Amino acid sequence: MASLKDKIVVLTGASRGDGEAAGRGWTDLILCARTTDANAGTKSAVEAIGATAEAHSFNVADSEVAKALIDDVVARHARIDVLIN
């Protein structure tokens, strides 16, 4: 797998299962789960290895919320390199 160092990665389902496992191995993540509180463990684990993480409340079933989150990430980071749902 190519390195994700210095990449803007948006990861949905980050609070448990495959999403949580993936998030713990990468850096500089935008973590998305149905509640921000659900992301707390993954965010803490990512930050503990010296990486950065942002936690957002996000339900992929709500297209308006999805668009708003993507627009926000692009406005702040100028890009999204990887989006994993």
C-alpha positions as CSV (number, residue, x, y, z in Angstrom):
1,M,0.0,0.0,0.0
2,A,1.2,3.5,-0.8
3,S,2.1,5.7,2.1
4,L,-0.7,8.0,3.4
5,K,1.8,10.3,5.1
6,D,0.9,13.9,4.5
7,K,-2.4,12.9,2.9
8,I,-5.8,14.2,3.8
9,V,-7.8,11.0,4.6
10,V,-11.6,11.1,5.3
11,L,-12.6,7.9,7.0
12,T,-16.3,7.1,7.6
13,G,-17.3,4.5,10.2
14,A,-14.2,5.4,12.2
15,S,-15.6,4.6,15.6
16,R,-15.6,0.8,15.3
17,G,-14.8,-2.3,13.2
18,D,-12.7,-1.9,10.0
19,G,-12.9,1.8,10.1
20,E,-11.5,2.0,13.6
21,A,-8.8,-0.5,12.8
22,A,-7.7,1.4,9.7
23,G,-7.8,4.8,11.5
24,R,-5.4,3.6,14.1
25,G,-2.7,2.8,11.5
26,W,-2.8,6.1,9.6
27,T,-2.0,9.7,10.2
28,D,-3.7,13.0,9.6
29,L,-7.3,11.8,9.5
30,I,-10.8,13.3,9.3
31,L,-12.7,10.7,11.4
32,C,-16.4,10.4,10.8
33,A,-19.0,8.5,12.7
34,R,-22.7,9.0,13.6
35,T,-21.7,10.8,16.8
36,T,-18.5,12.7,17.6
37,D,-18.3,10.9,21.0
38,A,-18.1,7.5,19.2
39,N,-14.8,8.7,17.5
40,A,-13.1,9.6,20.8
41,G,-11.2,6.3,21.2
42,T,-10.0,6.3,17.6
43,K,-9.0,10.0,17.8
44,S,-7.1,9.4,21.0
45,A,-5.3,6.4,19.5
46,V,-4.3,8.3,16.4
47,E,-3.0,11.3,18.4
48,A,-1.1,8.9,20.8
49,I,1.1,7.9,17.8
50,G,1.8,11.6,17.1
51,A,-0.6,12.0,14.2
52,T,-3.5,14.4,13.9
53,A,-7.2,13.6,13.8
54,E,-10.4,15.5,13.6
55,A,-13.6,13.9,14.8
56,H,-16.9,14.8,13.1
57,S,-20.5,13.7,13.5
58,F,-21.5,12.3,10.1
59,N,-24.2,10.0,8.8
60,V,-23.5,8.8,5.2
61,A,-27.2,8.3,4.7
62,D,-27.7,12.1,4.9
63,S,-26.4,13.5,1.6
64,E,-26.7,17.1,2.6
65,V,-24.6,16.5,5.7
66,A,-22.1,14.5,3.6
67,K,-21.8,17.4,1.1
68,A,-21.4,20.0,3.9
69,L,-18.6,17.9,5.5
70,I,-16.7,17.4,2.2
71,D,-17.0,21.1,1.4
72,D,-15.7,22.0,4.9
73,V,-12.7,19.7,4.6
74,V,-11.8,21.0,1.2
75,A,-12.2,24.6,2.3
76,R,-9.8,24.0,5.3
77,H,-7.3,21.6,3.7
78,A,-7.7,22.5,0.0
79,R,-8.1,18.8,-1.0
80,I,-9.1,15.3,0.0
81,D,-6.6,12.7,-1.1
82,V,-8.4,9.6,0.1
83,L,-12.1,9.0,1.0
84,I,-12.9,5.7,2.6
85,N,-16.4,4.7,3.3
